[in-house]
Amino acid sequence: MTFPVHSYRDALSTMADGTIKQINPFSGTEVWTVPGRGNRPLSSPPKDPKPLAPEDFTHACNFCEARPLATPPEKSRMVLDDSTELGWRIERNLLPHQLGDTRAEFRRVPNLFEIVSYDYWNKNYDFVMPDEQQDHMENYLADPAGRNHVFDIVRTRLKASGKNPDVSEEELLGLAPAYFGGGHDVIIARRHFTDGADNTSQLASSGTLTPDEHYGFIAFTIDAMHDLYDRNRYAPYVVVFQNWLSAAGASFDHLHKQLVAIDERGVQSEMEVAKLRQNLNMYNEWGVNYAFYNNLVVAENDHAILIAGIGHRYPTMSVYSKAASPEPWNLSAEEVRGFSDLLHAAHAATGPNVACNEEWHHKPVDLDVPMPLRVNLKWRVSTLAGFEGGTKIYVNTLSPHDIRDKLVVNLYKLRDEGAIADGIRISTECTPARNVLRYNPRLA
């Protein structure tokens, strides 16, 4: 059951003592911001940074570029290619001996420990991988290096799960389909540390990528999302998220996103869809319009808009695509680039030492009403405690206006330094307008 929001006043109100009460209009989550609790520093710089050796740039963890066989078999990679119109090219289904032929800026690999496994789909739905994936698996296993790679990965999984890795070849082959036909993938960025870094505190994050590189990251993620939908007719939704730093749930301090195909939308999504059916324009009314009315628009460009979020458990900002298409893979290259540029700017303004999550939201593939592509970027700067658990009222240390102010100051500085994309309008440069999200066909 959600907490009802009946008017604009209900979503954001300030008490006489300065306590700010918020109710998220989409989820019904209730949040308080109490005066004096928001002065804590956001970032947590790594303790005791160590000097870097040359090999650390390529061998620091299992996601690093010199260790491609430390992950399950690669599904695809994004490489720079000046001969293409967009400067990028996707290569798919490479064999081990082909991995060194190009330099992958981003790699897509199966997750070693799936949330929803191939076995889940096979046993519950009689799902079998499409012919293209079956052919690739057979070619990979027919290659001696590929066969050894798959067996090593399966043994690693068995050992980490507390099982005996010394099993027969037949048993190893029986577990191989998980790493070719599954629906939980990881998109891995090339760098572990920033170029020119001299110690282990200088991690490469989304915000340290160039705007061009971040576009490649986002376009590649959208391609993977579309591919997962195409390959599994039993999956109505693909969850996309990014955990940055251990405090946000990351296993490695190496930049990566995850995608998981699932067989339901989730309770929260179903509640949001029910509201959407009652008010198709709610993302305009309660998202962007309300942000303009309350001076919570942080930045925008021609294709996307960044606002400070209301009623989130953690300080949150949201990037909305203005595009008319509700399917991310049907956005034009310019629309994807505009969306990517604002998300990149939000990360850059956040800084690499702030633990954060990206939560992607888009129209489930079987939904009959449109919704815009949007990403919530959440700063994991507080820990939920007994008060929140007992009341389901969440104490957020920063108000939406605090979030806006911190971002705006940093964005102006980053723009002066040339660190974010051109064409971004910040704060008061944004022209107040109603219904800028074009997903709603009734506004066409």
Secondary structure as UniProt FT lines:
FT   HELIX           8..11
FT   STRAND          12..14
FT   TURN            16..17
FT   STRAND          20..23
FT   TURN            25..27
FT   STRAND          30..33
FT   TURN            35..36
FT   TURN            54..55
FT   HELIX           56..59
FT   TURN            62..63
FT   TURN            65..66
FT   HELIX           68..70
FT   STRAND          76..80
FT   TURN            82..83
FT   STRAND          88..92
FT   HELIX           96..98
FT   TURN            99..100
FT   STRAND          106..110
FT   HELIX           118..125
FT   HELIX           131..142
FT   HELIX           144..160
FT   TURN            161..162
FT   HELIX           169..175
FT   HELIX           176..179
FT   STRAND          184..189
FT   TURN            195..196
FT   TURN            200..201
FT   HELIX           206..208
FT   HELIX           211..231
FT   TURN            233..234
FT   STRAND          237..244
FT   HELIX           246..248
FT   STRAND          256..262
FT   HELIX           267..278
FT   TURN            280..281
FT   HELIX           283..289
FT   HELIX           290..293
FT   TURN            294..295
FT   STRAND          297..300
FT   STRAND          304..308
FT   STRAND          316..321
FT   HELIX           328..330
FT   HELIX           333..350
FT   TURN            352..353
FT   STRAND          356..361
FT   TURN            365..366
FT   STRAND          374..379
FT   HELIX           386..391
FT   STRAND          393..395
FT   HELIX           400..416
FT   TURN            417..418
FT   TURN            422..423
FT   STRAND          425..426
FT   HELIX           427..429
FT   TURN            438..439
FT   HELIX           441..443
//
